[in-house]
Amino acid sequence: SFKLTITQICVLDFVPYGRHCYYTYDGRKGFSWSEAQHSCQQAHAELASFHSRAEVEFIVSLNRTKYLHLWIGLTRDRNCDWGWTDKTAVGFLNWAAGEPNAAFHPGETGEEECVEMYHDGLWNDNNCLERRGFVCRHRQCKVSFLYCVIAGAVIGVIGAILVVCLICKFLFDAIRARGRMQVSISFSANPTSSGVVSTGSERR
């Protein structure tokens, strides 16, 4: 019997670890926290949440070029509590010494309500407008390999066929209706005579 292979799937450029996939942007160009979050969401992911030291160490190992610190998904909400953007529970924290300190920097707008990860994996609260790299995370897609690769294409083909069929039916109905109209006009223009047909001249 034919069996489908079940595998873990990550979005392109994401690296699998545990039950999730991770992507780190650590180029020279920095992004604000909101820009970083938007970039992750475009890849159907979120700024990463962390729930163990092993996860942090994995990201540290990926951040090889070390140009910038990395935004993560931890932010301060309206109640001044820390929460992950993916709504997972805050059970693990990895603050650097003296953090979070909610420091205010004269001349800057905004407060330290977003969290960055240092090169060594420790965390610091910082102004969300600062330019940083970032870490994205999404849950691995546990589906059959065949479904992941083919399903989208099959659905697209079926949809295209249905559209073509609908167009053909519309054209067929339009042509048939036009033909009936032409026949009706022809009969109206050339009516058939009724009554007795004369076979000769009428005598006087």
Backbone as CSV, one residue per row, in Angstrom:
resi,resn,N_x,N_y,N_z,CA_x,CA_y,CA_z,C_x,C_y,C_z
1,SER,0.835,-1.193,0.000,0.000,0.000,0.000,0.872,1.246,0.000
2,PHE,0.355,2.338,-0.578,1.106,3.588,-0.689,0.976,4.384,0.595
3,LYS,2.071,4.846,1.126,2.068,5.626,2.360,2.669,7.003,2.111
4,LEU,2.033,8.034,2.654,2.551,9.388,2.539,3.595,9.625,3.621
5,THR,4.666,10.282,3.265,5.709,10.593,4.233,5.318,11.839,5.015
6,ILE,5.279,11.735,6.333,4.963,12.884,7.175,6.263,13.584,7.544
7,THR,6.300,14.884,7.334,7.539,15.614,7.583,7.225,16.971,8.192
8,GLN,8.242,17.645,8.672,8.082,18.986,9.231,8.514,20.000,8.174
9,ILE,7.682,20.984,7.935,7.921,21.934,6.857,8.151,23.333,7.424
10,CYS,9.153,24.028,6.899,9.433,25.416,7.269,9.268,26.313,6.050
11,VAL,8.925,27.572,6.302,8.913,28.578,5.247,10.337,28.741,4.715
12,LEU,10.447,29.113,3.450,11.749,29.284,2.810,12.656,30.197,3.636
13,ASP,13.898,29.787,3.819,14.941,30.507,4.566,14.820,30.358,6.081
14,PHE,13.776,29.705,6.563,13.651,29.430,7.994,14.361,28.113,8.316
15,VAL,14.877,28.034,9.532,15.626,26.853,9.970,14.828,26.128,11.051
16,PRO,14.625,24.814,10.933,13.840,24.090,11.936,14.608,23.877,13.230
17,TYR,13.891,23.983,14.333,14.442,23.643,15.644,13.275,23.278,16.547
18,GLY,13.304,22.079,17.110,12.180,21.628,17.914,10.928,21.560,17.065
19,ARG,9.868,22.180,17.546,8.599,22.188,16.812,8.385,23.476,16.032
20,HIS,9.403,24.310,15.956,9.258,25.600,15.293,10.347,25.816,14.247
21,CYS,10.151,26.863,13.458,11.131,27.267,12.454,11.542,28.705,12.754
22,TYR,12.821,29.009,12.563,13.365,30.320,12.930,14.097,30.959,11.754
23,TYR,14.012,32.285,11.743,14.772,33.058,10.759,15.397,34.244,11.479
24,THR,16.679,34.471,11.270,17.330,35.643,11.857,17.806,36.572,10.755
25,TYR,17.415,37.838,10.863,17.979,38.857,9.979,19.050,39.585,10.774
26,ASP,20.279,39.488,10.306,21.377,40.139,11.028,22.278,40.901,10.065
27,GLY,21.663,41.454,9.006,22.438,42.249,8.059,22.790,43.610,8.634
28,ARG,23.421,44.428,7.823,23.863,45.755,8.283,22.703,46.739,8.412
29,LYS,21.634,46.539,7.638,20.489,47.441,7.704,19.623,47.090,8.903
30,GLY,19.309,48.083,9.724,18.476,47.837,10.889,17.022,48.200,10.644
31,PHE,16.142,47.691,11.504,14.710,47.940,11.405,14.168,48.324,12.777
32,SER,13.119,49.145,12.786,12.425,49.402,14.044,11.694,48.122,14.458
33,TRP,11.212,48.094,15.702,10.529,46.887,16.163,9.292,46.598,15.316
34,SER,8.497,47.626,15.029,7.270,47.417,14.243,7.597,46.981,12.821
35,GLU,8.656,47.522,12.227,9.068,47.089,10.891,9.510,45.629,10.907
36,ALA,10.214,45.257,11.966,10.657,43.866,12.096,9.459,42.927,12.226
37,GLN,8.485,43.323,13.038,7.291,42.495,13.200,6.548,42.354,11.877
38,HIS,6.456,43.436,11.125,5.785,43.395,9.823,6.513,42.447,8.875
39,SER,7.828,42.474,8.883,8.607,41.579,8.022,8.335,40.123,8.375
40,CYS,8.255,39.818,9.660,7.950,38.445,10.080,6.548,38.036,9.634
41,GLN,5.590,38.924,9.805,4.211,38.592,9.457,4.041,38.381,7.964
42,GLN,4.839,39.058,7.155,4.790,38.823,5.718,5.196,37.396,5.378
43,ALA,5.983,36.783,6.234,6.396,35.383,6.051,5.504,34.443,6.855
44,HIS,4.327,34.936,7.294,3.383,34.155,8.098,4.028,33.674,9.396
45,ALA,4.794,34.555,10.003,5.472,34.253,11.263,5.276,35.435,12.208
46,GLU,5.888,35.351,13.383,5.873,36.426,14.374,7.296,36.640,14.860
47,LEU,7.549,37.820,15.427,8.811,37.970,16.133,8.885,36.868,17.188
48,ALA,10.049,36.272,17.333,10.173,35.028,18.095,9.887,35.192,19.581
49,SER,9.217,34.195,20.125,9.102,34.045,21.575,10.045,32.925,21.993
50,PHE,10.503,32.978,23.236,11.466,31.992,23.737,10.964,31.396,25.042
51,HIS,11.134,30.092,25.162,10.603,29.391,26.328,11.626,28.459,26.968
52,SER,12.875,28.559,26.521,13.949,27.765,27.137,15.294,28.375,26.762
53,ARG,16.295,28.096,27.567,17.647,28.571,27.277,18.192,27.911,26.011
54,ALA,17.769,26.685,25.751,18.233,25.979,24.554,17.806,26.715,23.288
55,GLU,16.589,27.267,23.285,16.123,28.029,22.126,16.980,29.274,21.925
56,VAL,17.303,29.952,23.004,18.151,31.145,22.922,19.521,30.785,22.364
57,GLU,20.105,29.713,22.864,21.430,29.303,22.404,21.414,28.914,20.933
58,PHE,20.301,28.348,20.480,20.183,28.012,19.061,20.222,29.270,18.203
59,ILE,19.499,30.320,18.616,19.489,31.572,17.854,20.862,32.232,17.896
60,VAL,21.530,32.183,19.035,22.885,32.739,19.130,23.797,32.057,18.116
61,SER,23.625,30.765,17.925,24.463,30.037,16.967,24.157,30.428,15.528
62,LEU,22.939,30.897,15.249,22.573,31.312,13.892,23.043,32.722,13.579
63,ASN,23.155,33.564,14.590,23.502,34.973,14.396,25.014,35.097,14.236
64,ARG,25.506,34.695,13.064,26.948,34.550,12.884,27.666,35.874,12.606
65,THR,27.040,36.755,11.834,27.754,37.974,11.443,27.794,39.012,12.556
66,LYS,26.784,39.022,13.418,26.786,39.847,14.629,26.916,41.349,14.356
67,TYR,26.231,41.816,13.316,26.238,43.254,13.062,25.380,44.003,14.079
68,LEU,24.200,43.445,14.373,23.221,44.161,15.187,22.642,43.251,16.263
69,HIS,22.111,43.871,17.315,21.285,43.116,18.244,19.982,42.757,17.528
70,LEU,19.227,41.836,18.089,18.044,41.311,17.405,16.772,41.589,18.197
71,TRP,15.777,42.173,17.509,14.467,42.319,18.134,13.832,40.946,18.323
72,ILE,13.165,40.744,19.466,12.373,39.544,19.697,10.936,39.966,19.994
73,GLY,10.048,38.995,20.196,8.622,39.305,20.286,8.106,39.724,21.644
74,LEU,8.984,40.075,22.567,8.562,40.478,23.912,8.375,41.990,23.972
75,THR,7.204,42.429,24.408,6.911,43.862,24.528,6.133,44.118,25.816
76,ARG,6.145,45.391,26.208,5.390,45.802,27.399,4.002,46.255,26.953
77,ASP,2.948,45.717,27.578,1.592,46.085,27.192,1.115,47.306,27.979
78,ARG,-0.162,47.657,27.817,-0.705,48.860,28.456,-0.725,48.751,29.972
79,ASN,-0.719,47.537,30.476,-0.708,47.333,31.928,0.706,47.243,32.483
80,CYS,1.684,47.577,31.626,3.103,47.532,31.996,3.586,46.110,32.296
81,ASP,2.889,45.126,31.753,3.327,43.741,31.869,4.006,43.321,30.567
82,TRP,4.922,42.358,30.664,5.603,41.857,29.482,4.812,40.701,28.877
83,GLY,4.702,40.706,27.546,3.962,39.644,26.860,4.539,39.372,25.485
84,TRP,4.365,38.153,25.030,4.823,37.758,23.699,3.772,38.108,22.656
85,THR,4.213,38.517,21.491,3.277,38.879,20.425,2.510,37.675,19.897
86,ASP,3.046,36.468,20.058,2.327,35.280,19.583,1.363,34.727,20.631
87,LYS,1.184,35.479,21.732,0.212,35.156,22.790,0.596,33.929,23.627
88,THR,1.808,33.422,23.480,2.240,32.312,24.327,2.585,32.836,25.718
89,ALA,2.599,31.936,26.690,2.825,32.329,28.082,4.267,32.781,28.309
90,VAL,4.421,33.756,29.189,5.762,34.233,29.558,6.217,33.425,30.768
91,GLY,6.988,32.383,30.517,7.458,31.543,31.604,8.964,31.532,31.730
92,PHE,9.650,31.957,30.667,11.114,31.991,30.650,11.564,33.397,30.292
93,LEU,12.497,33.941,31.075,13.057,35.265,30.808,14.570,35.174,30.897
94,ASN,15.246,36.010,30.101,16.708,35.919,30.036,17.335,37.316,30.044
95,TRP,16.921,38.138,31.015,17.378,39.523,31.086,18.868,39.610,31.402
96,ALA,19.499,40.606,30.805,20.873,40.937,31.188,20.845,41.565,32.579
97,ALA,21.986,41.657,33.214,22.064,42.229,34.563,21.523,43.661,34.568
98,GLY,20.649,43.968,35.509,20.088,45.311,35.627,18.934,45.588,34.694
99,GLU,18.513,44.617,33.913,17.402,44.803,32.974,16.185,43.989,33.435
100,PRO,14.992,44.453,33.069,14.685,45.665,32.307,14.717,46.893,33.210
101,ASN,15.174,48.001,32.660,15.297,49.205,33.484,14.423,50.360,33.009
102,ALA,13.703,50.163,31.887,12.798,51.205,31.380,13.484,52.560,31.330
103,ALA,14.722,52.572,30.886,15.496,53.820,30.850,14.917,54.791,29.836
104,PHE,15.023,56.075,30.149,14.602,57.126,29.221,15.840,57.828,28.706
105,HIS,15.915,57.984,27.377,17.071,58.615,26.759,16.697,60.027,26.309
106,PRO,17.268,61.056,26.887,16.941,62.438,26.519,17.105,62.668,25.018
107,GLY,16.137,63.381,24.444,16.203,63.677,23.019,15.549,62.624,22.152
108,GLU,15.150,61.497,22.729,14.510,60.436,21.963,13.024,60.382,22.297
109,THR,12.236,59.948,21.313,10.808,59.755,21.546,10.548,58.294,21.883
110,GLY,9.518,58.049,22.663,9.176,56.681,23.015,9.916,56.201,24.246
111,GLU,9.469,55.089,24.775,10.066,54.494,25.959,10.613,53.116,25.617
112,GLU,11.294,52.522,26.569,11.863,51.198,26.342,10.793,50.131,26.587
113,GLU,9.990,49.892,25.568,8.883,48.951,25.687,9.054,47.726,24.794
114,CYS,10.160,47.652,24.073,10.446,46.498,23.224,11.739,45.842,23.704
115,VAL,11.940,44.601,23.297,13.079,43.840,23.823,13.979,43.369,22.690
116,GLU,15.279,43.572,22.896,16.283,43.097,21.951,17.130,42.012,22.611
117,MET,17.715,41.178,21.768,18.613,40.133,22.252,20.046,40.519,21.904
118,TYR,20.913,40.500,22.904,22.336,40.764,22.673,22.979,39.575,21.952
119,HIS,24.216,39.778,21.528,24.936,38.718,20.820,25.126,37.475,21.676
120,ASP,25.170,37.663,23.003,25.360,36.512,23.895,24.039,35.876,24.326
121,GLY,22.904,36.389,23.787,21.601,35.814,24.090,20.852,36.483,25.217
122,LEU,21.500,37.382,25.961,20.814,38.090,27.040,19.914,39.181,26.466
123,TRP,18.901,39.593,27.242,17.889,40.511,26.748,17.996,41.879,27.403
124,ASN,17.538,42.883,26.633,17.541,44.266,27.104,16.294,44.962,26.580
125,ASP,15.620,45.718,27.446,14.507,46.526,26.953,15.070,47.783,26.305
126,ASN,14.448,48.199,25.196,14.981,49.335,24.452,13.854,50.069,23.746
127,ASN,14.178,51.261,23.255,13.242,52.071,22.488,12.856,51.320,21.213
128,CYS,11.565,51.197,20.962,11.077,50.422,19.815,11.467,51.023,18.471
129,LEU,11.919,52.276,18.472,12.308,52.926,17.218,13.768,52.686,16.854
130,GLU,14.516,52.076,17.752,15.918,51.772,17.445,15.997,50.806,16.264
131,ARG,17.100,50.882,15.518,17.275,50.028,14.337,18.045,48.775,14.730
132,ARG,17.408,47.635,14.533,17.992,46.361,14.943,17.725,45.289,13.885
133,GLY,18.412,44.150,14.045,18.034,42.961,13.296,16.828,42.339,13.992
134,PHE,16.455,41.126,13.614,15.287,40.522,14.259,15.288,39.011,14.081
135,VAL,14.466,38.363,14.900,14.272,36.908,14.842,12.790,36.617,14.629
136,CYS,12.473,35.843,13.606,11.092,35.414,13.355,10.928,33.944,13.729
137,ARG,9.710,33.571,14.064,9.429,32.174,14.385,8.031,31.798,13.923
138,HIS,7.874,30.604,13.394,6.544,30.055,13.128,6.543,28.573,13.473
139,ARG,5.382,28.077,13.786,5.256,26.655,14.123,5.425,25.820,12.863
140,GLN,6.132,24.706,12.976,6.333,23.849,11.816,5.007,23.288,11.327
141,CYS,4.910,23.158,10.017,3.705,22.636,9.380,3.826,21.123,9.301
142,LYS,3.136,20.413,10.192,3.235,18.956,10.218,2.156,18.349,9.332
143,VAL,2.493,18.216,8.073,1.577,17.637,7.089,2.369,16.719,6.193
144,SER,1.662,16.012,5.322,2.368,15.119,4.412,3.152,15.939,3.405
145,PHE,4.300,15.445,3.033,5.141,16.118,2.041,4.384,16.273,0.735
146,LEU,3.651,15.228,0.345,2.909,15.272,-0.907,1.886,16.391,-0.879
147,TYR,1.195,16.544,0.255,0.181,17.591,0.354,0.818,18.964,0.262
148,CYS,1.906,19.179,0.996,2.557,20.490,1.009,3.024,20.896,-0.381
149,VAL,3.578,19.942,-1.118,4.169,20.262,-2.414,3.119,20.382,-3.502
150,ILE,2.108,19.480,-3.467,1.200,19.363,-4.596,-0.154,20.026,-4.369
151,ALA,-0.602,20.068,-3.113,-1.972,20.502,-2.848,-2.271,21.877,-3.421
152,GLY,-1.365,22.819,-3.211,-1.597,24.166,-3.721,-1.748,24.185,-5.227
153,ALA,-0.883,23.438,-5.929,-0.942,23.394,-7.385,-2.231,22.735,-7.856
154,VAL,-2.638,21.649,-7.190,-3.859,20.943,-7.579,-5.075,21.834,-7.404
155,ILE,-5.138,22.514,-6.268,-6.261,23.421,-6.020,-6.302,24.520,-7.073
156,GLY,-5.133,25.033,-7.439,-5.078,26.069,-8.466,-5.570,25.570,-9.804
157,VAL,-5.169,24.354,-10.191,-5.595,23.777,-11.470,-7.098,23.544,-11.480
158,ILE,-7.624,22.984,-10.375,-9.066,22.743,-10.292,-9.838,24.055,-10.407
159,GLY,-9.340,25.077,-9.719,-9.997,26.379,-9.800,-10.000,26.930,-11.214
160,ALA,-8.872,26.782,-11.918,-8.775,27.269,-13.294,-9.745,26.523,-14.202
161,ILE,-9.850,25.197,-14.015,-10.767,24.399,-14.831,-12.207,24.835,-14.604
162,LEU,-12.570,25.073,-13.345,-13.929,25.516,-13.043,-14.236,26.856,-13.696
163,VAL,-13.263,27.761,-13.662,-13.458,29.072,-14.293,-13.669,28.921,-15.789
164,VAL,-12.841,28.078,-16.443,-12.972,27.852,-17.886,-14.335,27.253,-18.208
165,CYS,-14.786,26.284,-17.391,-16.090,25.660,-17.614,-17.219,26.679,-17.502
166,LEU,-17.125,27.550,-16.506,-18.155,28.575,-16.337,-18.182,29.537,-17.517
167,ILE,-16.995,29.909,-18.007,-16.921,30.806,-19.166,-17.525,30.137,-20.393
168,CYS,-17.181,28.846,-20.614,-17.712,28.113,-21.767,-19.230,28.017,-21.697
169,LYS,-19.760,27.739,-20.505,-21.210,27.644,-20.349,-21.872,28.987,-20.624
170,PHE,-21.255,30.057,-20.158,-21.805,31.388,-20.399,-21.841,31.689,-21.896
171,LEU,-20.739,31.385,-22.595,-20.678,31.633,-24.038,-21.689,30.772,-24.782
172,PHE,-21.814,29.499,-24.380,-22.766,28.598,-25.030,-24.186,29.108,-24.870
173,ASP,-24.548,29.512,-23.655,-25.896,30.035,-23.410,-26.143,31.313,-24.199
174,ALA,-25.097,32.163,-24.289,-25.248,33.417,-25.029,-25.455,33.149,-26.515
175,ILE,-24.673,32.205,-27.082,-24.801,31.877,-28.510,-26.156,31.247,-28.791
176,ARG,-26.599,30.352,-27.908,-27.897,29.703,-28.105,-29.034,30.716,-28.031
177,ALA,-28.942,31.640,-27.084,-29.977,32.665,-26.964,-29.992,33.573,-28.185
178,ARG,-28.805,33.872,-28.722,-28.726,34.724,-29.914,-29.321,34.008,-31.115
179,GLY,-29.078,32.685,-31.217,-29.639,31.912,-32.326,-31.146,31.901,-32.287
180,ARG,-31.704,31.735,-31.095,-33.153,31.749,-30.969,-33.732,33.097,-31.361
181,MET,-33.029,34.164,-31.024,-33.498,35.505,-31.357,-33.513,35.706,-32.866
182,GLN,-32.454,35.219,-33.559,-32.380,35.365,-35.015,-33.493,34.596,-35.702
183,VAL,-33.793,33.384,-35.211,-34.886,32.594,-35.789,-36.203,33.313,-35.609
184,SER,-36.415,33.901,-34.437,-37.658,34.619,-34.170,-37.816,35.811,-35.096
185,ILE,-36.713,36.538,-35.321,-36.756,37.696,-36.218,-37.050,37.257,-37.640
186,SER,-36.473,36.133,-38.079,-36.673,35.620,-39.437,-38.127,35.263,-39.673
187,PHE,-38.759,34.611,-38.707,-40.169,34.250,-38.842,-41.051,35.487,-38.871
188,SER,-40.661,36.501,-38.131,-41.468,37.725,-38.100,-41.405,38.452,-39.434
189,ALA,-40.233,38.423,-40.085,-40.041,39.139,-41.346,-40.650,38.395,-42.524
190,ASN,-40.819,37.070,-42.471,-41.335,36.263,-43.575,-42.463,35.360,-43.083
191,PRO,-43.597,35.938,-42.778,-44.698,35.122,-42.257,-45.249,34.189,-43.327
192,THR,-45.720,33.023,-42.993,-46.299,32.059,-43.933,-47.753,32.427,-44.199
193,SER,-48.151,32.486,-45.496,-49.533,32.840,-45.870,-50.488,31.746,-45.449
194,SER,-51.646,32.126,-45.050,-52.665,31.155,-44.653,-53.856,31.253,-45.588
195,GLY,-54.692,30.253,-45.676,-55.880,30.268,-46.501,-55.692,29.505,-47.795
196,VAL,-56.642,29.707,-48.785,-56.635,28.979,-50.055,-55.699,29.645,-51.020
197,VAL,-54.927,28.849,-51.714,-54.000,29.378,-52.707,-54.687,29.385,-54.055
198,SER,-54.682,30.537,-54.754,-55.338,30.663,-56.048,-54.563,29.927,-57.113
199,THR,-55.275,29.220,-58.007,-54.618,28.447,-59.074,-54.805,29.058,-60.440
200,GLY,-55.497,30.154,-60.539,-55.690,30.774,-61.849,-56.311,32.142,-61.728
201,SER,-56.587,32.802,-62.878,-57.176,34.134,-62.878,-58.650,34.051,-62.523
202,GLU,-59.118,35.011,-61.832,-60.535,35.056,-61.470,-61.352,35.514,-62.680
203,ARG,-62.420,34.752,-63.038,-63.257,35.125,-64.167,-64.206,36.240,-63.790
204,ARG,-64.480,37.027,-64.774,-65.437,38.093,-64.571,-66.704,37.778,-65.296
